[in-house]
Structures are given as structure tokens and as C-alpha cells.
């Protein structure tokens, strides 16, 4: 799911407030800082979990 989210970013790497789950169309304001903060925090947590599992 994380890779899918990251692949939906615009060519500049920007995300909007919401992504329609059916069509993948961006909805709301862009760029949205909260989307970026959540994406970065999720990436850090996923990497920590992967490292701990090794």
C-alpha cells in the first residue's frame, strides 16, 4: 500500500488532501503538508519494522 501511495504522487512528488480510492484522482488542496508528514512517518516506521525483523 505504501508503494502504491508513493507512486500516485505528482511528477513533483506532491500529494493532495485526498485520493479517490476508486479512480486514484487527487481531491482537495495540493500540496498538503499533512499528507507528506504522514507519508514520511509511515516510511520511517516501515523501515524500522523491517530492520527489527531481520
C-alpha positions as CSV (number, residue, x, y, z in Angstrom):
1,X,0.0,0.0,0.0
2,X,2.9,2.4,0.8
3,X,4.5,1.9,-2.6
4,X,1.1,2.4,-4.2
5,X,0.6,5.7,-2.4
6,X,4.1,6.9,-3.3
7,X,3.6,6.0,-7.0
8,X,0.5,8.3,-7.0
9,X,2.4,11.4,-6.2
10,X,2.6,14.1,-8.9
11,X,5.7,14.4,-11.1
12,X,7.0,16.9,-8.5
13,X,6.4,14.4,-5.7
14,X,3.4,16.3,-4.3
15,X,0.3,14.8,-2.7
16,X,-3.2,16.3,-2.2
17,X,-5.5,16.1,0.8
18,X,-7.3,13.0,-0.5
19,X,-7.1,10.4,-3.3
20,X,-10.3,8.8,-4.6
21,X,-9.7,5.1,-3.8
22,X,-11.6,4.0,-6.9
23,X,-10.1,6.3,-9.6
24,X,-6.9,7.5,-8.0
25,X,-7.8,11.1,-8.8
26,X,-6.5,13.7,-6.4
27,X,-9.1,15.6,-4.5
28,X,-8.7,18.7,-2.3
29,X,-5.8,21.0,-1.8
30,X,-2.3,20.2,-3.1
31,X,0.3,20.2,-1.9
32,X,-0.9,19.1,1.5
33,X,1.7,19.1,4.3
34,X,-0.3,16.6,6.4
35,X,-0.2,14.1,3.6
36,X,3.6,14.5,3.3
37,X,4.2,14.2,7.0
38,X,2.1,11.0,7.2
39,X,3.8,9.5,4.2
40,X,7.3,10.3,5.6
41,X,6.4,9.0,9.1
42,X,4.9,5.8,7.6
43,X,8.1,5.2,5.6
44,X,10.3,5.6,8.7
45,X,8.1,3.2,10.7
46,X,8.0,0.7,7.9
47,X,11.8,0.7,7.7
48,X,12.2,0.4,11.4
49,X,9.9,-2.6,11.4
50,X,11.7,-4.2,8.5
51,X,15.1,-3.6,10.3
52,X,13.8,-5.2,13.5
53,X,12.5,-8.2,11.6
54,X,16.0,-9.0,10.2
